[in-house]
């Protein structure tokens, strides 16, 4: 007499380790069980070789540069509309030789750094409070949603009347621009933390600040890093607006000078500088993600 073994629905292995297809309630020895299943393919990350990946990433920017260069040399793009790559490189050499480029970059970096540090810190704190506490959400969230609905550039005249046109105005404007994204992403990240994880941490005696720093913030770290990336990008926008009012140094001030003197080469150079800064910011955040969350490299299904 043949012995039938009934396995749980969805099982793909027999007791001796062999693959088998099992339907709900179907004996393993039944001829109607169907064909054998193959071991599913691993869906881990399949990375290209670094050289190929780097070449693919550069392909589109290099193609755009080639089209720009050809259009400028052939006369299809007039010089007063868009300066040629050679003219932009010449403007870069001029600023580099006089030392102004380094001074302007340091001034802009100082303003953006202080603004993001202030606004991001406040947004992070408010996001944690609103995400953890129902009372905190009721007190904080309506005000932050109203603030998010108001474009920060609309606050420029008001801030000028409050702080003047000195450094305080510029830092506060960047801080206000940065606080919104940090609050929204932190709030969503904290609300997404598994409640069972929080209860387990409380069972080990974690409360208040220790719970937030030791469990909540590390779990919400992917959202926080995404918020930081957006905050730094928004800070560049706020930097342009802030440095065009009452500034004597900075990349935004350089944009104003280029506009006043109709120097399209300097205008394009400022655009390139902002693009490079954005790229460096993105690379820096990606590096922090790899260091702080190394396990995320193994969960991608690409």
Residue pairs with C-beta under 8 A, 6 or more apart in sequence:
2 29
3 29
4 27
4 28
4 29
4 30
5 14
5 15
5 27
5 28
5 29
6 25
6 26
6 27
6 28
7 14
7 20
7 22
7 28
8 22
9 22
9 23
9 24
9 25
10 22
11 20
11 22
12 19
12 20
12 21
12 22
12 37
13 19
13 20
14 20
14 28
19 36
19 37
19 38
19 39
20 28
20 33
20 36
20 37
21 33
21 34
21 35
21 36
21 37
22 28
22 33
23 33
23 34
26 32
26 33
27 33
43 301
44 298
44 300
45 297
45 298
45 300
45 302
46 302
47 53
48 56
65 85
68 77
68 82
68 84
68 85
69 84
69 85
70 76
71 77
71 82
72 79
72 82
72 83
72 84
72 85
72 86
73 84
77 84
79 87
79 264
80 264
81 264
82 264
82 268
83 91
83 264
83 265
83 267
83 268
87 264
87 265
88 265
88 268
88 269
88 272
90 265
91 263
91 265
91 266
91 269
92 101
92 269
95 101
95 104
95 254
95 269
96 102
100 254
103 249
104 249
104 250
104 251
104 253
104 254
105 251
105 273
107 249
107 250
108 239
108 243
108 250
108 251
108 252
111 167
111 170
111 171
111 174
111 239
111 242
111 243
111 250
112 174
112 232
112 235
112 236
112 238
112 239
114 171
114 174
114 175
115 170
115 171
115 172
115 173
115 174
115 175
115 177
115 178
115 235
115 238
115 239
116 174
116 175
116 178
116 228
116 231
116 232
116 235
118 171
118 172
118 175
118 178
119 174
119 175
119 176
119 177
119 178
119 179
119 182
119 231
120 178
120 179
120 182
120 227
120 228
120 231
122 175
122 179
122 182
122 183
123 178
123 179
123 180
123 181
123 182
123 183
123 186
123 227
123 231
124 182
124 183
124 186
124 224
126 140
126 144
126 179
126 183
126 186
126 187
127 182
127 183
127 184
127 185
127 186
127 187
127 189
127 190
128 186
128 190
128 212
128 216
128 217
129 136
129 140
130 136
130 137
130 139
130 140
130 141
130 144
130 183
130 187
130 190
131 137
131 186
131 187
131 188
131 189
131 190
131 191
131 193
131 216
131 220
132 190
132 212
132 216
141 187
144 180
144 183
144 184
147 176
147 179
147 180
148 180
148 183
148 184
152 173
152 176
152 177
152 180
152 238
153 241
155 173
155 176
156 173
156 241
156 245
159 169
159 172
159 173
160 169
160 245
162 169
163 169
163 172
164 246
165 245
165 246
165 247
166 246
169 242
169 245
169 246
170 239
170 242
170 243
170 247
173 238
173 241
173 242
174 235
174 238
174 239
174 242
176 238
177 234
177 235
177 237
177 238
178 231
178 232
178 234
178 235
178 238
181 227
181 230
181 231
181 234
182 224
182 227
182 228
182 231
184 227
185 223
185 224
185 226
185 227
185 230
186 220
186 223
186 224
186 227
188 223
189 219
189 220
189 221
189 222
189 223
189 224
190 216
190 220
192 220
192 223
193 215
193 216
193 219
193 220
194 219
197 215
197 219
198 211
198 215
198 216
201 211
201 214
201 215
202 211
206 214
206 215
217 224
221 292
221 293
222 289
222 293
222 296
225 285
225 288
225 289
225 292
228 285
229 281
229 282
229 285
232 281
232 285
233 278
233 281
236 274
236 277
236 278
239 250
239 251
239 252
240 251
240 252
240 255
240 274
241 252
242 252
243 250
243 251
243 252
243 253
243 255
243 256
244 252
244 253
244 255
244 256
247 253
247 256
251 270
251 273
251 274
254 266
254 270
255 266
255 267
255 270
257 263
257 266
258 264
258 266
258 267
258 269
258 270
259 267
289 296
290 297
